[in-house]
Amino acid sequence: MIATLRGKLLYRLPETVIVDVGGVGYEVFFPVSGRHRLPAEGAELFLHIQTVVREDAFLLYGFVELEEKAAFLLLTGVSGIGPKVAHGVLAGVTPAELSRAVAGDDIHALMKLPGVGKKTAERICLELKDKIRFIPASSDPVGKGAARPVEAVSVDAISALVNLGYPQARAEAALQDVRRQSGPEAVRAMTLEELLRQALRALA
């Protein structure tokens, strides 16, 4: 699993960017609407990565902020929303705005996002209502009405479990079990490897 990439931005393509890491070029999906947040070609770039493995492809989705990756993981767990739609949604809304829309059942705001119709917006509100606290909201400059942040290691742990073949819902449930048993402060202090061991034990 690839969780992050740090390298040189080689090219900006219509739907992706090419990042040179030690002489290897990685093609990463990155929304056109977010290109203004990228450095110039040839400059150093750091991206949080979600690896999506399919039978016919090995795809990388890139995010500037960790909270965007966390929101992406939650969105792809919603019925009928795949990686492409989830990535498009996050091109049009910040995680903090998404969390407020879900918490407030703001169907109309969600329907303005790319690829989201009324039924999809309703599913997002219904299925993410109880999970909204897991969306970090550090991108909210004033911090008002924002969702409670999560530890970065928890986001990567969920990503790792999904890539090991566990459904996202089970991976999230396992992390919740670890939090209940160990406490939030203990989880925050764990390394990724330690948290994965605990989560795998909960899944056994």
Stockholm file with secondary structure:
# STOCKHOLM 1.0

chainA/1-204         MIATLRGKLLYRLPETVIVDVGGVGYEVFFPVSGRHRLPAEGAELFLHIQTVVREDAFLLYGFVELEEKAAFLLLTGVSGIGPKVAHGVLAGVTPAELSRAVAGDDIHALMKLPGVGKKTAERICLELKDKIRFIPASSDPVGKGAARPVEAVSVDAISALVNLGYPQARAEAALQDVRRQSGPEAVRAMTLEELLRQALRALA
#=GR chainA/1-204 SS CCCEEEEEEEEECSSEEEEEETTEEEEEECCGGGGGGSCCTTSEEEEEEEEEECSSCEEEEEESSHHHHHHHHHHHTSTTCCHHHHHHHHHHSCHHHHHHHHHTTCHHHHHTSTTCCHHHHHHHHHHHTTTGGGSCCTTCSSCTTCCCCCCHHHHHHHHHHHHTTCCHHHHHHHHHHHHHHHCHHHHHHCCHHHHHHHHHHHHC
#=GC SS_cons         CCCEEEEEEEEECSSEEEEEETTEEEEEECCGGGGGGSCCTTSEEEEEEEEEECSSCEEEEEESSHHHHHHHHHHHTSTTCCHHHHHHHHHHSCHHHHHHHHHTTCHHHHHTSTTCCHHHHHHHHHHHTTTGGGSCCTTCSSCTTCCCCCCHHHHHHHHHHHHTTCCHHHHHHHHHHHHHHHCHHHHHHCCHHHHHHHHHHHHC
//
